[in-house]
Amino acid sequence: MSEPYIRCALPDDDEELGLLDRATWSPLHAVMPRPQPPYGPFFDERHSPDDHLVAELDRRIVGYVRLAFPTSLACNTHVRQIQGLAVAEEARGRGVGRALVRAAVEEARRRGARRLTLRVLGHNTPARRLYESEGFVVEGVLPEEFLLDGEYVDDVFMGRGL
């Protein structure tokens, strides 16, 4: 089994990342409704290729992580936030998610961050286990923050120092 190759996203990845994003949509991790056509571009004014690392297996994109500033405030530029992580169904269980989280940690460090944070839905046990195994701890919980498919779901804030 080959290791995932992690690289910075390129503008030409837009279509493939859009397809992956739509294919991996799930109420387990999404608070926005399922995407419907016509689909907009994956990269936009808020999320550029520079904000993404992609994972490849056999020269095919099978995952991505979005690494961005949590706010636009100058006093908060020492923090980066994982604002999306997706792994193609056929690549799950092959270390892609873990490789992306580790690459996000290293990239945040490289960009001068002192902390890395994220938000994860309380019922997303696989993601929470992955993040905890990579050194993230729960820093806060907003109970029943979202109503998804008729169920109230907590919004869990996690973070770690770099």
Protein Blocks (a to p, Z undefined) as FASTA:
>chain_A
ZZdddddddfklmmmmmmmmmmmgcfklpcbdcdddddddfbdfklcfklpccddeehia
fbdcddddfbfcfklmmpccdfbdcddfklgonlmmmmmmmmmmmmmmmnopabdcdddd
fklmmlmmmmmmnopacfbdcehkbcgehiacddddddddZZ
